[in-house]
Amino acid sequence: MVSQKGAIASGSGKLRLSNVLVVPFVLQILAAVGCVGYLSYRNGEQIVNDIVSQLRHEVSARVYERVQTYLEAPPLVNQINQDALPLGVLNFDDLEQARPYFWKQVLQFKSIGYAGIANEKGQYLRVGWVNRLVGLEQPQLAQQLIPGGGDLIFYNLDSKGNPTTIDKNTPNYDVRTRPFYSVAVEKKQAAWSEVYINFGYGTLQINASLPYYDAAGKLIGVLTCQMGLDQIRHFLQTLSVGNSGQVFIIEPHGELIATSVKEQPLSVGTGKDTKRIKAQESSNPLMRQSVVYLLERFQHLENIDQTVQLDFKLNGERQFIQVSPLTDKYGLNWLIVVVVPEADFMGQIYANTRQTILLCIVALIVSVGVGILTASWITRPLNQIARASEYLAGGVLNQNVDSSRIFEIKTLTSSFNSMAIQLQESFETLEDKVKERTSELATATQQIADLNQRLKAENLRMSSELDILKQMQQLILPKPAELAAIEDLEIAGFMEPASELGGDYYDVLCTNGVVTICIGDVTGHGLESGILMVMTQAAVRTLQEMPESDPVRFLDTLNRTIYKNLQRMNSEKNLTLALLNYADRTISISGQHEQTIVVRKGGQIEQIDTIDLGLPLGLDEDISEWIGHVLVDLEPGDGVVLYTDGITEARNTSKQFYGIERLCEVVSQNWHLSTEQIKQATIEDLREFIGEEKVFDDITLLVLKQKGNIVYNL
């Protein structure tokens, strides 16, 4: 019996139900809101990655398409002019003829600056603009028509392309030394010149050149078409790449071609001292660091031969970058670089994350308050039940708990009150129930004893039946006298089952001078395996007595017999079987089993693989097409060793296998002895190898040797 004070005090130091209800609830709220916030952030980050990837790809594709459009015009103009030469529209011997034609051409193609023609004599003529996008520049005719070189004279043109006044001249001008001319002569095909600076305007330009040869392959002259690169720069500056993203085009060594950054110059210096700026030397941090990163990543920009999307850190912030090669068949090799800062897209995600954290805090405060109120409402009646239970456990059985408005707790209090009443009644009738249960237990004990006696009798009966079948297996094995009666062969056999009833089988039969040797291994152990072993021996004996000498028909008939019996038994057993027929010092080997060991007189070992000589018996009704045979000639002293896998797969205490190599070694070392001694030496070596380890499989060994003038070393 315990007091009320002791019962209440016994619960001190334990977890309170109110805490158990509130704390997991709060933790779940925190975990759920935290997971939602984290997943929301990660999802937003992934969306940003996808959007930036699409933006980079789209901007790069637009730049590629537009620049390709610009770059297609100069080679196309040259090709058109080449096609005009055979028609007489253009003539390398009369360059002035080209002026009105070129004037119409430059008016037609808005993206080119000028079109020109030069011959091997050093004469040169071009019509158009140096920098067409500069609104104040007037179109000009520039020509040098003196063979061998002279002054390049620049003429102003009227609205119809006719020369009016001389604007300037360049003395001692030899067009054959100009880059646009020499690159075409060097490559002997259409080609781009290097990008160069026009010192008069400080802009970048490039020429497309096309050499022209006569029928004999002699160079006649070069067609050229110039394009200013400012139009590419103006196009890039119309693009919007996020809030602060950039797109620029560079050459493989980093020289800038064009950029979307308006304040970024493409060259520095004045006059003849002007030189181009490399992107990795730019004052713009994002442009400079982007190219530096690419150089660190690829060592050389020439190594970038396909579009790549990467990211790097600049001042701790991630920058997304895409590089796309821009090449053509005329030798152009530029890189389009698109760089987008992650911060351009992550601002809203960071704001959402902060909002999520605030919502988490609010949700936590609300959930704690609601959890405390709910826990108090639930635990109050439960505490009453707990105290009443302690009194009940202390022996105070007259307990009654007030009901609650909560359905489950109301059910619990009703059950508790009912249990208390039943417990009082149980104490009053406990002695009678103990006597009743004791009587039932005694009856059950007697029934168990009777069942044990019946089980012992059944085990004895089954053991007797297995002993009989085991004796039958031993009785049908060949007797020593039968083996000794075989004139040409000396034979010794051994079989030991792993359990009460084994599945290994061997037999030696001699009929009309033909010796039939069989060795097999039935899957598993026990009654079914033993019956299949006896069944096989009877079938082999029957076929031997028929007699049936053809190994294919022999094995096929034997397989059909076993297969049909197994079907009747509804058994899934099968067996491997090797069939050896001996006559006139020749052995025919057929059937699938372990490897057949052929031992020559001096102990030399030959192994015959039987995998292709048949199939396991009992698996399929017809195996005739799979049966083959091998012939082995035996000289006096030669022999054969047959075995089952119970020998080669026997294991010692170190879980090592005995193995066929050790078996062959033992047989070879003892081959000078009699077959009985060889068998005995092999079995003794096997037992020594196994030691205390349990034997898990049947062990069968058969040794046969060709008789002759043999003297054994005893």
C-alpha positions in Angstrom: 0.0 0.0 0.0 1.4 3.5 -0.9 0.4 6.8 0.4 -1.0 9.6 -1.9 2.1 11.7 -1.3 4.4 8.8 -2.1 2.5 8.0 -5.3 2.7 11.6 -6.6 6.4 12.0 -5.6 7.3 8.8 -7.5 6.8 10.7 -10.8 9.4 13.4 -10.1 12.3 13.7 -12.5 10.3 12.2 -15.4 9.2 13.9 -18.6 5.9 15.8 -18.3 3.2 15.0 -20.8 2.7 18.7 -21.5 6.4 18.9 -22.5 6.1 15.8 -24.7 3.1 17.3 -26.5 4.5 20.9 -26.9 8.2 20.3 -27.7 7.8 17.8 -30.6 5.0 20.1 -32.0 7.3 23.1 -31.9 10.2 21.1 -33.4 8.0 19.9 -36.2 6.9 23.4 -36.9 10.5 24.6 -37.0 11.6 21.7 -39.2 8.6 22.1 -41.6 9.0 25.8 -41.9 12.8 25.5 -42.2 12.6 22.9 -44.9 10.0 24.9 -46.8 12.2 28.0 -46.5 15.3 26.1 -47.5 13.6 24.3 -50.4 12.0 27.6 -51.5 15.5 29.2 -51.5 17.1 26.3 -53.3 14.2 26.2 -55.8 14.6 29.9 -56.4 18.3 29.4 -56.8 17.7 26.6 -59.3 15.2 28.7 -61.2 17.8 31.5 -61.4 20.4 29.1 -62.7 18.0 28.0 -65.4 17.0 31.5 -66.3 20.6 32.7 -66.4 21.5 29.7 -68.5 18.7 30.4 -71.0 19.6 34.2 -70.9 23.2 33.5 -71.7 22.3 31.1 -74.4 19.7 33.4 -76.0 22.0 36.5 -75.9 24.9 34.5 -77.3 22.7 33.1 -80.0 21.4 36.6 -80.9 25.0 38.0 -81.0 26.2 35.0 -83.1 23.3 35.4 -85.6 23.7 39.2 -86.0 27.5 39.1 -86.3 27.3 36.3 -88.7 24.9 38.4 -90.8 27.5 41.3 -90.8 30.4 38.9 -91.6 28.6 37.2 -94.5 28.4 40.4 -96.5 32.1 41.1 -97.4 32.9 37.6 -98.6 29.6 37.6 -100.5 30.5 40.9 -102.2 33.9 39.5 -103.2 32.2 36.4 -104.6 29.8 38.5 -106.6 32.6 40.6 -108.0 34.6 37.4 -108.9 31.5 36.2 -110.8 31.4 39.5 -112.6 34.9 39.2 -114.0 34.2 36.6 -116.7 31.2 38.8 -117.8 33.4 41.8 -118.5 31.8 43.9 -115.8 35.1 44.1 -114.0 38.6 44.0 -115.6 41.9 43.8 -113.8 43.5 45.6 -116.7 41.0 48.5 -116.5 40.3 49.3 -112.9 38.5 52.5 -113.6 35.7 50.5 -115.2 34.8 49.2 -111.7 34.0 52.6 -110.1 30.3 52.9 -111.0 29.8 49.2 -110.4 31.4 49.5 -106.9 29.3 52.6 -106.1 26.1 50.8 -106.7 27.3 47.9 -104.7 28.2 49.8 -101.6 24.8 51.5 -101.7 23.2 48.1 -101.9 25.2 46.4 -99.0 24.7 48.7 -96.0 27.0 46.8 -93.7 30.2 47.1 -95.7 32.5 50.1 -95.8 34.0 49.9 -99.3 34.7 47.5 -102.2 38.0 47.4 -104.0 40.1 45.7 -106.7 43.9 45.4 -107.1 46.1 43.7 -109.6 49.6 42.3 -109.6 50.9 45.4 -111.3 50.3 47.4 -108.1 47.2 49.2 -109.4 44.4 49.7 -106.9 40.9 51.2 -106.8 38.2 51.2 -104.1 34.9 53.0 -103.6 33.1 53.7 -100.3 33.7 54.8 -96.7 36.4 54.1 -94.2 34.1 54.3 -91.3 30.6 54.3 -92.7 28.9 54.7 -89.3 30.5 58.1 -88.7 27.8 60.5 -90.0 30.2 63.3 -91.1 32.4 61.1 -93.3 31.8 61.4 -97.1 32.2 58.5 -99.5 35.4 58.6 -101.5 37.1 57.1 -104.4 40.7 56.0 -103.7 42.8 54.9 -106.6 46.4 54.3 -107.6 46.5 53.4 -111.3 50.3 53.7 -112.0 51.8 50.2 -112.6 54.6 49.5 -110.0 53.3 52.0 -107.5 52.6 55.7 -107.1 50.4 58.0 -105.0 47.1 56.8 -103.7 44.7 59.7 -104.5 41.4 60.2 -102.6 38.5 61.8 -104.5 35.3 63.1 -103.0 32.2 61.7 -104.6 28.8 63.3 -105.4 25.5 61.7 -104.8 25.8 59.6 -108.0 29.3 58.3 -107.2 31.2 60.6 -109.6 34.6 62.0 -108.4 34.6 65.8 -107.8 37.6 67.1 -105.9 40.8 65.6 -104.6 40.7 65.3 -100.8 44.2 64.0 -100.0 46.8 61.5 -101.2 49.1 58.9 -99.8 52.6 58.9 -101.5 54.4 55.8 -102.6 51.5 53.5 -102.0 52.0 49.9 -103.1 48.9 47.9 -102.6 50.8 44.6 -102.9 52.3 45.2 -99.4 49.0 45.8 -97.7 47.8 43.1 -95.3 44.5 42.5 -97.1 46.4 41.8 -100.3 49.2 39.7 -98.8 46.9 37.5 -96.7 45.0 36.4 -99.9 48.2 35.8 -101.8 49.7 33.8 -98.8 46.6 31.6 -98.3 45.7 31.3 -102.0 42.0 31.4 -101.1 39.4 33.7 -99.7 40.5 35.0 -96.3 40.1 37.6 -93.6 42.8 40.1 -92.8 43.7 40.7 -89.3 41.6 43.2 -87.3 43.4 46.6 -87.6 42.9 50.1 -86.3 42.0 53.0 -88.6 44.2 55.7 -87.2 42.1 58.4 -88.7 39.0 57.5 -86.8 40.4 55.2 -84.1 38.0 52.4 -85.0 38.5 48.7 -85.7 38.2 47.3 -89.2 38.6 44.1 -91.1 38.9 43.2 -94.8 37.7 40.1 -96.7 40.0 39.3 -99.6 39.7 36.9 -102.6 42.6 36.1 -104.9 41.9 35.7 -108.6 44.0 33.4 -110.9 43.9 32.9 -114.6 43.5 29.5 -116.3 47.2 28.7 -115.9 47.1 29.4 -112.2 48.8 32.7 -112.4 47.7 35.4 -109.8 45.9 38.2 -111.6 44.8 40.3 -108.7 42.8 40.5 -105.5 39.2 41.5 -104.7 38.7 43.1 -101.3 35.8 44.3 -99.2 36.2 46.2 -96.0 33.8 46.2 -92.9 34.0 48.5 -89.9 33.5 46.7 -86.6 31.7 49.6 -84.9 28.4 48.3 -86.2 28.9 45.2 -84.0 29.8 47.3 -81.0 26.6 49.4 -81.5 24.5 46.3 -81.7 26.0 44.9 -78.5 25.2 48.1 -76.7 21.5 47.7 -77.5 21.4 44.4 -75.6 20.1 44.1 -72.1 21.8 41.3 -70.1 20.2 41.4 -66.7 20.9 44.6 -64.7 24.7 44.6 -65.0 25.6 41.8 -67.3 28.0 42.2 -70.2 28.6 40.7 -73.6 31.9 41.2 -75.5 33.7 39.6 -78.4 37.4 38.9 -78.3 40.2 37.3 -80.3 42.1 34.2 -79.1 44.7 36.4 -77.4 42.2 38.5 -75.7 42.1 41.6 -78.0 38.7 43.2 -77.8 36.5 43.3 -81.0 33.4 44.8 -79.5 31.7 45.2 -76.1 28.3 46.1 -74.7 30.0 48.4 -72.1 29.7 51.9 -73.6 32.6 53.5 -71.6 35.0 50.6 -72.5 37.5 51.8 -75.2 38.8 49.3 -77.7 42.2 51.0 -78.1 44.6 53.3 -76.3 47.0 55.9 -77.6 46.8 58.4 -80.5 48.0 58.4 -84.1 50.5 55.8 -85.0 51.0 54.9 -81.3 47.4 53.6 -81.0 47.2 50.0 -79.9 44.4 47.6 -79.1 43.2 46.7 -75.6 43.1 43.1 -74.3 40.1 42.2 -72.3 42.3 40.7 -69.5 43.9 44.2 -69.2 40.6 46.1 -69.1 39.8 48.6 -66.4 36.3 47.0 -66.1 36.6 44.4 -63.2 33.9 42.1 -64.5 35.3 41.9 -68.1 38.9 41.6 -66.8 38.2 38.9 -64.2 36.1 36.9 -66.7 39.0 36.5 -69.2 41.5 35.9 -66.4 39.3 33.1 -65.1 39.0 31.6 -68.7 42.8 31.8 -69.1 43.3 30.0 -65.7 40.7 27.4 -66.7 41.8 26.7 -70.3 45.4 27.9 -70.2 44.9 29.4 -73.7 41.7 30.8 -75.2 42.4 28.9 -78.4 41.5 25.7 -76.5 37.9 26.8 -76.3 36.4 25.0 -79.3 32.8 24.6 -78.2 30.2 26.5 -76.2 30.8 26.3 -72.4 28.8 27.6 -69.5 30.8 28.2 -66.3 30.7 30.3 -63.1 33.3 32.0 -61.0 33.5 34.2 -57.9 34.2 38.0 -58.1 34.4 39.7 -54.7 32.6 36.8 -53.1 29.7 36.9 -55.6 29.0 34.3 -58.2 29.2 35.3 -61.9 27.7 33.2 -64.7 29.7 33.1 -67.9 29.2 31.5 -71.3 31.8 31.4 -74.1 30.9 30.5 -77.7 33.4 30.3 -80.6 32.6 32.3 -83.7 34.4 30.9 -86.7 33.9 30.6 -90.4 35.6 29.0 -93.4 37.6 32.1 -94.2 39.8 31.8 -91.1 37.8 34.0 -88.7 38.3 32.9 -85.0 36.5 35.0 -82.4 34.9 34.3 -79.0 31.6 35.6 -77.8 31.6 36.0 -74.0 28.4 36.6 -72.0 28.8 37.4 -68.3 25.8 37.8 -65.9 26.2 38.5 -62.1 24.1 36.2 -59.9 23.2 39.2 -57.8 21.1 40.6 -60.7 18.6 37.8 -60.1 19.0 36.8 -56.4 17.8 40.0 -54.8 14.1 38.9 -54.7 15.1 35.5 -53.5 17.0 37.0 -50.6 14.0 39.2 -49.8 11.8 36.1 -49.8 14.2 34.3 -47.5 14.1 37.1 -45.0 10.3 37.1 -45.1 10.3 33.3 -44.6 12.5 33.7 -41.5 10.1 36.3 -40.0 7.1 34.0 -40.7 9.0 31.2 -39.0 9.5 33.2 -35.9 5.8 34.3 -35.8 4.7 30.7 -36.5 7.0 29.5 -33.7 5.6 31.9 -31.1 2.0 31.1 -32.1 2.6 27.4 -32.1 4.2 27.4 -28.6 1.3 29.3 -27.2 -1.3 27.1 -28.8 0.7 24.0 -27.9 0.9 25.0 -24.2 -2.9 25.7 -24.0 -3.7 22.5 -25.8 -1.3 20.4 -23.7 -2.8 21.8 -20.5 -6.3 21.0 -21.6 -5.4 17.5 -22.5 -3.0 16.6 -19.7 -5.3 17.8 -16.8 -7.6 14.8 -16.9 -4.7 12.5 -17.8 -2.9 13.5 -14.7 -5.9 12.5 -12.7 -5.9 9.1 -14.3 -2.1 8.8 -13.7 -2.5 9.5 -9.9 -5.5 7.1 -9.7 -3.3 4.4 -11.4 -0.5 4.9 -8.9 -3.0 4.4 -6.0 -4.4 1.4 -7.8 -0.9 -0.1 -8.2 -0.4 0.5 -4.5 -3.4 -1.6 -3.6 -6.0 1.1 -3.2 -8.6 -0.5 -5.5 -11.6 1.8 -4.9 -10.6 4.4 -7.5 -13.0 6.4 -9.7 -12.0 9.2 -12.1 -14.2 12.0 -13.3 -15.2 12.0 -17.0 -14.0 14.6 -19.6 -15.5 16.3 -22.6 -12.8 15.0 -24.8 -14.1 11.8 -26.4 -10.9 9.8 -26.2 -10.2 10.8 -22.7 -13.8 10.1 -21.7 -13.4 6.6 -23.2 -10.1 6.2 -21.3 -11.7 7.2 -17.9 -14.6 4.9 -18.5 -12.2 2.0 -19.3 -10.1 2.8 -16.2 -13.1 2.9 -13.9 -14.4 -0.4 -15.4 -10.9 -1.9 -15.0 -10.8 -0.9 -11.4 -14.1 -2.6 -10.7 -13.0 -5.8 -12.6 -9.8 -5.8 -10.7 -11.6 -5.8 -7.4 -13.7 -8.7 -8.7 -10.6 -10.5 -9.9 -8.9 -10.4 -6.6 -12.0 -12.0 -5.0 -12.1 -14.9 -7.5 -8.3 -15.2 -8.1 -7.8 -18.4 -6.0 -10.5 -20.3 -8.0 -9.0 -19.1 -11.3 -5.5 -20.2 -10.2 -6.8 -23.8 -9.5 -8.6 -23.9 -12.8 -5.5 -22.7 -14.7 -3.3 -25.2 -12.8 -5.6 -28.1 -13.9 -5.5 -26.9 -17.5 -1.7 -26.6 -17.4 -1.4 -30.2 -16.1 -3.6 -31.4 -18.9 -1.6 -29.5 -21.5 1.7 -30.9 -20.1 0.4 -34.5 -20.4 -0.6 -33.8 -24.0 2.8 -32.5 -24.8 4.4 -35.6 -23.2 2.2 -37.8 -25.4 3.2 -35.9 -28.5 6.9 -36.2 -27.6 6.5 -40.0 -27.3 4.8 -40.2 -30.7 7.5 -37.9 -32.2 10.3 -40.2 -30.9 8.5 -43.2 -32.4 8.2 -41.5 -35.7 11.8 -40.5 -35.7 12.9 -44.0 -35.0 10.7 -45.3 -37.8 12.1 -42.8 -40.3 15.6 -43.5 -39.1 15.1 -47.2 -39.7 13.8 -46.5 -43.2 16.8 -44.3 -44.0 19.1 -47.0 -42.6 17.5 -49.5 -45.0 17.9 -47.2 -48.0 21.5 -46.5 -47.0 22.2 -50.2 -46.8 20.6 -50.6 -50.2 23.0 -47.9 -51.5 26.0 -49.8 -50.1 24.7 -53.1 -51.4 24.5 -52.0 -55.0 28.1 -50.6 -55.0 30.6 -52.8 -56.9 32.2 -55.5 -54.6 36.0 -55.8 -54.4 35.7 -59.3 -56.0 33.9 -57.8 -59.0 36.6 -55.2 -59.5 39.4 -57.8 -59.1 37.7 -60.0 -61.8 38.3 -57.3 -64.5 41.3 -58.5 -66.4 42.8 -55.4 -67.9 42.1 -52.9 -65.2 43.1 -52.5 -61.6 40.2 -50.5 -59.9 39.7 -49.1 -56.4 36.6 -47.1 -55.3 35.5 -45.1 -52.2 32.2 -43.4 -51.3 31.2 -41.7 -48.0 28.0 -39.7 -47.7 28.0 -36.4 -45.8 24.7 -37.1 -44.1 22.7 -40.2 -43.3 21.8 -40.6 -47.0 24.0 -39.4 -49.8 23.5 -38.4 -53.4 26.9 -39.6 -54.9 26.9 -42.6 -57.2 29.5 -44.8 -58.9 29.5 -48.2 -60.5 31.8 -50.5 -62.5 30.1 -53.1 -64.8 31.8 -55.6 -67.1 29.8 -57.2 -70.0 31.3 -59.1 -72.9 34.7 -57.6 -72.5 33.4 -54.0 -72.3 33.9 -52.3 -68.9 31.4 -49.5 -68.2 32.4 -47.1 -65.4 29.9 -44.5 -64.1 30.3 -41.7 -61.6 27.6 -39.1 -60.7 26.6 -36.5 -58.2 22.9 -35.9 -57.4 22.0 -32.4 -56.2 21.5 -32.2 -52.5 21.3 -35.0 -49.9 18.6 -36.9 -48.1 15.8 -39.3 -49.2 15.1 -37.9 -52.7 18.8 -37.9 -53.6 19.3 -41.4 -52.3 16.3 -42.7 -54.3 17.6 -41.0 -57.5 21.0 -42.6 -56.9 19.5 -46.1 -56.6 17.2 -45.3 -59.6 20.3 -44.3 -61.7 22.2 -47.5 -60.8 19.3 -49.7 -61.8 18.9 -47.9 -65.2 22.6 -48.1 -65.9 22.7 -51.8 -65.1 19.6 -52.3 -67.4 21.2 -50.5 -70.4 24.5 -52.3 -69.8 22.8 -55.7 -70.0 20.8 -54.9 -73.1 23.6 -54.2 -74.2 23.8 -50.6 -75.4 27.3 -49.6 -76.5 26.7 -46.2 -78.2 27.4 -43.5 -75.6 24.9 -41.0 -77.1 22.0 -43.5 -77.1 23.1 -44.8 -73.7 23.1 -41.4 -72.0 20.0 -40.2 -73.9 18.0 -43.3 -72.9 19.2 -43.0 -69.3 18.3 -39.3 -69.2 14.7 -40.0 -70.5 14.2 -42.7 -67.8 15.4 -40.4 -65.0 13.6 -37.4 -66.3 10.2 -39.1 -66.5 10.6 -40.6 -63.0 11.5 -37.2 -61.6 8.4 -35.7 -63.2 6.3 -38.4 -61.6 8.0 -37.7 -58.3 7.4 -33.9 -58.8 11.1 -33.5 -57.9 13.5 -30.8 -59.0 16.6 -33.0 -58.5 19.2 -33.7 -61.2 22.6 -35.2 -61.4 25.9 -34.9 -63.3 27.1 -38.2 -64.7 30.3 -39.2 -66.5 30.2 -42.5 -68.5 33.4 -44.3 -69.4 33.5 -47.4 -71.7 36.8 -49.3 -71.7 37.8 -51.9 -74.3 41.1 -52.8 -75.9 43.2 -50.3 -73.9 40.9 -47.4 -75.1 38.5 -45.4 -72.9 35.6 -43.5 -74.3 34.5 -40.6 -72.0 31.1 -38.9 -72.4 28.6 -37.0 -70.2 29.0 -33.8 -68.1 30.7 -34.2 -64.7 33.8 -32.9 -62.9 37.1 -33.0 -64.9 38.4 -36.4 -65.8 42.0 -36.9 -64.6 44.1 -39.0 -67.0 47.4 -40.2 -65.3 50.3 -41.5 -67.4 52.7 -44.2 -66.2 55.3 -41.7 -64.9 52.6 -39.7 -63.0 52.1 -37.0 -65.6 48.6 -35.5 -65.3 46.2 -34.7 -68.1 42.8 -33.1 -67.4 39.8 -33.6 -69.6 37.0 -31.0 -69.3 33.6 -32.7 -69.7 31.5 -29.5 -69.9 30.9 -30.0 -73.7 30.3 -33.8 -73.4 26.7 -33.6 -72.2 24.2 -32.0 -69.8 23.1 -32.8 -66.3 20.5 -35.7 -66.3 16.9 -34.9 -65.4 16.8 -31.3 -66.5 15.4 -31.8 -70.0 13.8 -34.8 -71.7 16.0 -34.7 -74.8 19.7 -34.0 -74.5 21.0 -36.1 -77.4 22.3 -33.1 -79.4 24.4 -32.1 -76.4 26.2 -35.4 -75.9 29.8 -35.9 -77.1 32.6 -38.2 -76.3 36.4 -38.2 -76.1 38.7 -41.3 -76.7 41.8 -41.8 -74.6 44.4 -44.6 -75.3 45.9 -46.2 -72.2 49.3 -47.9 -72.1 50.3 -50.2 -69.3 50.6 -48.1 -66.1 48.3 -45.4 -67.4 45.0 -44.8 -65.7 42.1 -42.5 -64.8 40.9 -40.9 -61.6 37.3 -39.9 -61.2 35.8 -37.9 -58.3 32.9 -35.8 -57.1 33.0 -32.2 -55.9 32.8 -33.4 -52.3 36.6 -33.7 -52.6 37.7 -30.6 -54.5 35.2 -28.4 -52.6 36.0 -29.7 -49.2 37.1 -26.8 -46.9 39.4 -26.7 -43.9 39.0 -24.5 -40.8 40.5 -21.5 -42.7 37.7 -21.8 -45.3 40.2 -22.9 -48.0 39.1 -25.4 -50.7 41.0 -28.7 -51.2 41.0 -28.0 -54.9 41.8 -30.1 -58.0 45.4 -29.0 -58.0 46.1 -30.6 -54.7 44.2 -33.7 -55.7 46.3 -34.0 -58.9 49.5 -33.5 -56.9 48.6 -36.3 -54.4 47.6 -38.7 -57.2 50.8 -38.0 -59.2 53.1 -38.4 -56.2 51.5 -41.8 -55.4 50.9 -43.2 -58.9 53.7 -45.7 -58.6 51.6 -47.5 -55.9 48.6 -49.7 -56.4 45.1 -48.2 -57.0 44.1 -49.2 -53.5 47.1 -47.4 -52.0 46.6 -44.4 -54.3 42.9 -44.2 -53.1 44.0 -44.6 -49.4 46.7 -41.9 -49.7 44.3 -39.5 -51.3 41.6 -40.0 -48.7 44.1 -39.7 -45.8 45.4 -36.4 -47.3 41.9 -35.1 -47.7 41.0 -35.9 -44.0 44.2 -34.3 -42.9 43.3 -31.1 -44.9 39.8 -31.0 -43.5 40.8 -31.5 -39.9 38.0 -30.6 -37.5 35.9 -28.9 -40.1 32.5 -30.4 -40.8 32.1 -32.4 -44.1 29.3 -30.7 -46.1 29.2 -33.0 -49.2 29.4 -36.6 -50.2 32.9 -37.9 -51.0 33.4 -40.3 -53.9 36.7 -41.4 -55.5 37.4 -44.0 -58.2 40.9 -45.0 -59.3 41.6 -47.3 -62.3 44.9 -48.3 -63.9 45.8 -50.3 -67.0 47.4 -53.5 -66.0 50.7 -54.7 -67.5 54.2 -55.3 -66.4 53.9 -53.1 -63.4 56.0 -53.4 -60.3 54.8 -51.4 -57.3 57.2 -49.8 -54.9 55.8 -50.9 -51.6 
